[in-house]
């Protein structure tokens, strides 16, 4: 089996697992609402049961407005959710998860924007975020240097995935539907489920679900 065929197989398995997952997912767009060709929009179309944060103004990077929009969405959920966030939305999601660990089951941060660019370095979490987390970063993201992505991942206790030269991991960088991102998200969902089972005592009665082979390496 070629690498491409294996990647396709992994993506299809992950899509099936995510569709049947016990977890609830909420998409948190970045600036301009992650347009129609963005992977977040493609994933929402693929998984219509997932929720998506909405607000009136997506063009102004107002952290408090983003936080309020996420918290409104969380208040409408019956159980903790996995936040699936991109860019500026990832900054807001990190703050919400740090302040609301009982409402956030997991945190999937893709290409977070550099808080320094927005004068928000004092607003983002300065220590570990107490939920299972994954940070997906690029080596040539103009919105955040990889070295800083690694620092934030370590600071927040997030598992870091290195996508190499992937730009801002958006449609303009060639990441439209981004099916290869689904196994990475599924790996997080498996960790979230394992933790939930451990806390509830279900792990002894339920066979563990595995994430399978991932398409990208975990950064050291």
SEVEX-485697 format. One record per residue (C-alpha): x, y, z; residue number from 1; residue in three letters. Coordinates in Angstrom, 2 decimals, decimal comma, padded with zeros to 5 digits, always signed. Layout:
[[X Y Z] NUM ala] ...
END
This chain:
[[+000,00 +000,00 +000,00] 1 unk] [[+001,40 +003,39 -000,99] 2 unk] [[+001,70 +006,30 +001,44] 3 unk] [[-001,16 +008,08 -000,36] 4 unk] [[-003,39 +005,01 -000,15] 5 unk] [[-002,57 +004,56 +003,53] 6 unk] [[-003,35 +008,21 +004,21] 7 unk] [[-006,70 +007,90 +002,43] 8 unk] [[-007,52 +004,75 +004,38] 9 unk] [[-006,64 +006,43 +007,68] 10 unk] [[-008,78 +009,46 +006,79] 11 unk] [[-011,79 +007,28 +005,93] 12 unk] [[-011,46 +005,30 +009,15] 13 unk] [[-011,11 +008,49 +011,18] 14 unk] [[-014,15 +010,06 +009,48] 15 unk] [[-016,22 +006,99 +010,35] 16 unk] [[-014,98 +007,00 +013,94] 17 unk] [[-015,66 +010,72 +014,36] 18 unk] [[-019,17 +010,34 +012,93] 19 unk] [[-019,91 +007,65 +015,54] 20 unk] [[-017,94 +009,24 +018,38] 21 unk] [[-019,56 +009,81 +021,75] 22 unk] [[-017,89 +013,22 +021,80] 23 unk] [[-019,54 +016,49 +020,81] 24 unk] [[-017,55 +018,86 +018,59] 25 unk] [[-017,78 +022,64 +018,26] 26 unk] [[-015,99 +024,47 +015,44] 27 unk] [[-014,41 +027,81 +016,36] 28 unk] [[-013,54 +029,79 +013,20] 29 unk] [[-010,80 +032,37 +012,90] 30 unk] [[-010,99 +035,80 +011,32] 31 unk] [[-013,54 +036,20 +008,52] 32 unk] [[-015,42 +033,10 +009,73] 33 unk] [[-013,13 +030,59 +007,97] 34 unk] [[-014,81 +030,88 +004,55] 35 unk] [[-016,64 +028,31 +002,45] 36 unk] [[-013,42 +026,69 +001,10] 37 unk] [[-011,83 +026,35 +004,54] 38 unk] [[-011,42 +022,90 +006,12] 39 unk] [[-013,65 +023,91 +009,03] 40 unk] [[-016,51 +024,52 +006,60] 41 unk] [[-015,76 +021,24 +004,82] 42 unk] [[-015,77 +019,36 +008,12] 43 unk] [[-019,03 +021,00 +009,18] 44 unk] [[-020,62 +019,91 +005,91] 45 unk] [[-019,28 +016,39 +006,44] 46 unk] [[-020,44 +016,26 +010,07] 47 unk] [[-023,61 +018,38 +010,20] 48 unk] [[-024,26 +017,27 +013,77] 49 unk] [[-021,26 +019,30 +014,90] 50 unk] [[-021,94 +022,82 +016,16] 51 unk] [[-020,27 +025,97 +014,89] 52 unk] [[-019,76 +029,15 +016,85] 53 unk] [[-021,60 +032,16 +015,42] 54 unk] [[-021,31 +035,88 +016,05] 55 unk] [[-022,12 +039,12 +014,25] 56 unk] [[-018,65 +040,45 +013,50] 57 unk] [[-015,98 +038,03 +012,28] 58 unk] [[-013,77 +040,74 +010,79] 59 unk] [[-012,60 +042,45 +013,99] 60 unk] [[-010,13 +040,49 +016,15] 61 unk] [[-011,94 +041,20 +019,41] 62 unk] [[-010,91 +038,46 +021,84] 63 unk] [[-013,70 +039,19 +024,31] 64 unk] [[-016,32 +038,93 +021,56] 65 unk] [[-014,86 +035,59 +020,44] 66 unk] [[-014,82 +034,30 +024,03] 67 unk] [[-018,42 +035,38 +024,60] 68 unk] [[-019,53 +033,67 +021,38] 69 unk] [[-017,84 +030,41 +022,38] 70 unk] [[-019,28 +030,54 +025,88] 71 unk] [[-022,79 +031,15 +024,49] 72 unk] [[-022,40 +028,03 +022,37] 73 unk] [[-021,11 +026,01 +025,32] 74 unk] [[-024,08 +027,09 +027,44] 75 unk] [[-026,37 +025,45 +024,87] 76 unk] [[-024,64 +022,06 +025,11] 77 unk] [[-025,74 +019,25 +027,40] 78 unk] [[-022,24 +017,85 +027,89] 79 unk] [[-018,61 +018,98 +027,57] 80 unk] [[-017,39 +019,43 +024,00] 81 unk] [[-014,19 +019,29 +022,00] 82 unk] [[-013,38 +022,74 +020,62] 83 unk] [[-011,97 +022,58 +017,07] 84 unk] [[-010,36 +025,97 +016,54] 85 unk] [[-008,24 +027,74 +013,93] 86 unk] [[-006,02 +030,84 +014,04] 87 unk] [[-007,51 +033,68 +016,12] 88 unk] [[-010,26 +031,29 +017,16] 89 unk] [[-007,58 +029,06 +018,69] 90 unk] [[-006,48 +031,90 +020,98] 91 unk] [[-010,04 +032,43 +022,19] 92 unk] [[-010,58 +028,69 +022,58] 93 unk] [[-007,47 +028,35 +024,73] 94 unk] [[-008,76 +031,04 +027,09] 95 unk] [[-012,23 +029,51 +027,28] 96 unk] [[-010,83 +026,02 +027,96] 97 unk] [[-008,56 +027,34 +030,70] 98 unk] [[-011,47 +029,10 +032,41] 99 unk] [[-014,15 +026,46 +031,75] 100 unk] [[-012,54 +023,01 +032,03] 101 unk] [[-015,88 +021,47 +033,09] 102 unk] [[-017,50 +022,58 +029,81] 103 unk] [[-014,59 +021,71 +027,49] 104 unk] [[-013,66 +018,05 +027,07] 105 unk] [[-010,79 +018,63 +024,66] 106 unk] [[-008,99 +021,29 +022,69] 107 unk] [[-007,90 +021,00 +019,04] 108 unk] [[-005,86 +024,08 +018,09] 109 unk] [[-004,77 +024,47 +014,48] 110 unk] [[-002,29 +027,19 +013,50] 111 unk] [[-002,96 +029,52 +016,45] 112 unk] [[-002,37 +033,17 +015,68] 113 unk] [[+000,47 +034,89 +017,50] 114 unk] [[-001,10 +036,68 +020,48] 115 unk] [[+001,72 +039,23 +020,40] 116 unk] [[+000,51 +040,43 +016,99] 117 unk] [[-002,77 +041,43 +018,63] 118 unk] [[-001,36 +042,65 +021,95] 119 unk] [[-002,94 +039,68 +023,72] 120 unk] [[+000,09 +037,87 +025,11] 121 unk] [[-001,13 +038,64 +028,64] 122 unk] [[-004,58 +037,16 +027,94] 123 unk] [[-003,69 +033,67 +026,76] 124 unk] [[-003,06 +030,92 +029,36] 125 unk] [[+000,36 +031,07 +030,98] 126 unk] [[+000,25 +027,53 +032,32] 127 unk] [[-001,21 +024,10 +031,65] 128 unk] [[-004,77 +023,86 +030,33] 129 unk] [[-006,50 +021,10 +032,28] 130 unk] [[-008,09 +019,26 +029,34] 131 unk] [[-006,58 +016,92 +026,71] 132 unk] [[-005,23 +019,15 +023,94] 133 unk] [[-003,58 +019,00 +020,53] 134 unk] [[-001,78 +021,85 +018,79] 135 unk] [[-001,16 +021,47 +015,05] 136 unk] [[+001,57 +023,79 +013,77] 137 unk] [[+003,38 +024,70 +010,57] 138 unk] [[+007,05 +025,46 +009,98] 139 unk] [[+006,32 +028,46 +007,75] 140 unk] [[+003,20 +029,99 +009,25] 141 unk] [[+003,46 +033,77 +008,94] 142 unk] [[+000,99 +034,16 +011,79] 143 unk] [[+003,08 +032,25 +014,34] 144 unk] [[+006,67 +031,01 +014,24] 145 unk] [[+006,98 +027,29 +014,79] 146 unk] [[+009,32 +027,85 +017,72] 147 unk] [[+006,59 +029,77 +019,51] 148 unk] [[+003,98 +027,17 +018,61] 149 unk] [[+006,17 +024,60 +020,34] 150 unk] [[+006,54 +026,87 +023,37] 151 unk] [[+002,78 +027,33 +023,68] 152 unk] [[+002,16 +023,60 +023,24] 153 unk] [[+004,60 +022,82 +026,05] 154 unk] [[+003,20 +025,59 +028,24] 155 unk] [[-000,39 +024,47 +027,76] 156 unk] [[+000,35 +020,75 +028,00] 157 unk] [[-000,82 +020,12 +024,43] 158 unk] [[+000,40 +017,36 +022,15] 159 unk] [[+002,25 +019,05 +019,26] 160 unk] [[+001,85 +017,91 +015,66] 161 unk] [[+004,36 +019,22 +013,13] 162 unk] [[+002,86 +019,57 +009,62] 163 unk] [[+006,08 +020,86 +008,11] 164 unk] [[+005,78 +023,60 +005,49] 165 unk] [[+002,02 +024,02 +005,69] 166 unk] [[+001,57 +027,79 +005,71] 167 unk] [[-001,34 +028,89 +007,85] 168 unk] [[-003,08 +025,52 +007,36] 169 unk] [[-005,97 +027,12 +005,51] 170 unk] [[-007,44 +027,05 +002,01] 171 unk] [[-004,87 +029,56 +000,73] 172 unk] [[-002,13 +027,15 +001,86] 173 unk] [[-003,76 +024,21 +000,07] 174 unk] [[-005,68 +022,91 +003,08] 175 unk] [[-009,27 +022,97 +001,85] 176 unk] [[-011,15 +019,81 +002,93] 177 unk] [[-007,99 +018,61 +004,76] 178 unk] [[-009,00 +014,94 +005,21] 179 unk] [[-005,56 +014,19 +006,68] 180 unk] [[-006,50 +016,33 +009,66] 181 unk] [[-009,29 +013,97 +010,68] 182 unk] [[-006,99 +011,23 +012,07] 183 unk] [[-005,23 +013,86 +014,20] 184 unk] [[-008,57 +015,04 +015,59] 185 unk] [[-009,66 +011,44 +016,09] 186 unk] [[-006,51 +010,77 +018,11] 187 unk] [[-007,53 +013,58 +020,44] 188 unk] [[-011,09 +012,24 +020,65] 189 unk] [[-009,71 +008,83 +021,66] 190 unk] [[-007,69 +010,44 +024,45] 191 unk] [[-010,73 +012,39 +025,62] 192 unk] [[-012,86 +009,25 +025,67] 193 unk] [[-010,19 +007,27 +027,53] 194 unk] [[-009,99 +009,96 +030,20] 195 unk] [[-013,77 +010,14 +030,51] 196 unk] [[-013,98 +006,35 +030,86] 197 unk] [[-011,22 +006,37 +033,44] 198 unk] [[-012,98 +009,02 +035,51] 199 unk] [[-016,34 +007,25 +035,29] 200 unk] [[-015,01 +003,73 +035,77] 201 unk] [[-016,29 +002,66 +032,36] 202 unk] [[-012,87 +001,58 +031,09] 203 unk] [[-013,17 -001,83 +032,73] 204 unk] [[-016,46 -002,53 +030,93] 205 unk] [[-015,83 -000,94 +027,54] 206 unk] [[-013,13 -002,08 +025,06] 207 unk] [[-010,73 +000,81 +024,37] 208 unk] [[-010,95 +002,60 +021,03] 209 unk] [[-007,65 +003,19 +019,26] 210 unk] [[-006,73 +006,09 +017,02] 211 unk] [[-004,92 +003,97 +014,44] 212 unk] [[-001,93 +005,12 +012,43] 213 unk] [[-001,49 +008,88 +012,26] 214 unk] [[-000,49 +010,65 +009,04] 215 unk] [[+001,99 +013,00 +010,72] 216 unk] [[+004,63 +012,65 +013,40] 217 unk] [[+004,27 +014,02 +016,87] 218 unk] [[+006,98 +016,60 +017,37] 219 unk] [[+009,60 +015,79 +019,97] 220 unk] 
END
